[in-house]
């Protein structure tokens, strides 16, 4: 049974937004609490955290989530990844502040490889930071979990007043068909997978993954992941059974 946490409404941060994956969020005692919007996001966040841990991925490069109940609703909790003197700047905000335009609108008019190179060059020019490994790791993960909410506001940098570094990978809850109304639990995962679409650069998870894969330091431990998933309930349709089927089809 999940721990149930009560949080006063004065700590409420977000109730709505432009992103399809926006959830009700609270910020309390240096921790973020997110309530499920579609159902299953908290479980998905915890599963993804465990996948990365099983793969021995550097803990500083991703946010670790735990499933909890928040004010009697399912959700998840994570520590704030920012220090008191740091600011998170999304790739959307960085591009808009400098160019006055939405990077998604600009890159959508480009060929796929030109779009990625444009963003890499833009960030390098304005922050002196090479984000190719950061993007590569993110897209390797997303190709496994089918994250449909990795837009330019879920990619970003941390500024400490003197320089930039890449943010940890975060916000993985809208994956494994969470919120995807085209998903059909009665069909196989090959059919369902064709109904999941990536964001930011291409609608293809595999195309996103393959372009920068050589830069990735995330090596997913698929045997360990399969072994872990095998211990979970496979009799019901949940994020564990979905990923188990994806890994075995």
FENBEL-V567378 format. One record per residue. N is the residue number from 1. SS is DSSP state (h for helix, s for strand, l for the rest). OMEGA is omega as a letter, one per 30 degrees, with the letter a starting at -180 (NA if undefined). Layout:
N/SS/OMEGA  N/SS/OMEGA
This chain:
1/l/a  2/l/l  3/l/a  4/s/a  5/s/l  6/l/a  7/l/a  8/l/a  9/h/a  10/h/l  11/h/l  12/s/a  13/s/a  14/s/l  15/l/a  16/l/a  17/l/a  18/l/a  19/l/l  20/l/a  21/l/a  22/l/l  23/l/l  24/l/a  25/s/l  26/s/l  27/s/a  28/s/l  29/l/l  30/l/l  31/s/l  32/s/l  33/s/a  34/s/l  35/s/l  36/l/l  37/l/a  38/l/a  39/l/l  40/l/a  41/h/a  42/h/l  43/h/l  44/h/l  45/h/l  46/h/l  47/h/a  48/h/l  49/h/a  50/h/l  51/h/a  52/h/l  53/h/l  54/h/a  55/l/l  56/l/l  57/l/a  58/l/a  59/h/l  60/h/a  61/h/l  62/s/l  63/l/l  64/l/a  65/s/l  66/s/l  67/s/l  68/s/l  69/s/a  70/s/a  71/l/l  72/l/l  73/s/a  74/s/l  75/s/a  76/s/a  77/s/l  78/s/l  79/s/l  80/l/a  81/l/l  82/l/l  83/l/a  84/l/a  85/l/a  86/l/l  87/s/l  88/s/l  89/s/l  90/s/l  91/h/l  92/h/a  93/h/l  94/h/a  95/h/a  96/h/a  97/h/a  98/h/a  99/h/a  100/l/a  101/l/l  102/l/a  103/h/l  104/h/l  105/h/l  106/h/a  107/h/a  108/l/l  109/l/a  110/l/l  111/l/a  112/h/a  113/h/l  114/h/a  115/h/l  116/h/a  117/h/l  118/h/a  119/h/l  120/h/a  121/h/l  122/h/a  123/h/a  124/h/a  125/h/a  126/h/a  127/h/a  128/l/a  129/l/l  130/l/a  131/l/a  132/h/l  133/h/l  134/h/l  135/h/a  136/h/l  137/h/a  138/h/a  139/h/l  140/h/l  141/h/a  142/h/l  143/h/l  144/h/a  145/h/l  146/l/l  147/l/a  148/l/a  149/l/a  150/l/l  151/l/a  152/l/l  153/l/l  154/l/l  155/l/a  156/s/a  157/s/l  158/s/l  159/s/a  160/l/a  161/l/l  162/l/a  163/l/a  164/s/l  165/s/a  166/s/l  167/l/l  168/l/l  169/s/a  170/l/l  171/l/a  172/l/a  173/l/a  174/l/l  175/l/l  176/l/l  177/l/l  178/l/l  179/l/l  180/l/a  181/l/l  182/l/a  183/l/a  184/l/a  185/l/a  186/l/l  187/l/l  188/l/a  189/h/l  190/h/l  191/h/a  192/h/a  193/h/a  194/l/a  195/l/l  196/l/a  197/l/l  198/l/l  199/l/l  200/l/a  201/l/a  202/l/l  203/l/a  204/l/l  205/h/a  206/h/l  207/h/l  208/h/a  209/h/a  210/h/a  211/h/a  212/h/a  213/h/a  214/h/l  215/h/a  216/l/l  217/l/l  218/l/l  219/l/a  220/l/a  221/l/a  222/h/l  223/h/l  224/h/l  225/h/l  226/h/a  227/h/l  228/h/a  229/h/a  230/h/a  231/l/a  232/l/a  233/l/l  234/l/a  235/l/a  236/l/a  237/l/l  238/l/a  239/h/l  240/h/a  241/h/l  242/h/a  243/h/l  244/h/l  245/h/l  246/h/a  247/h/a  248/h/l  249/l/NA
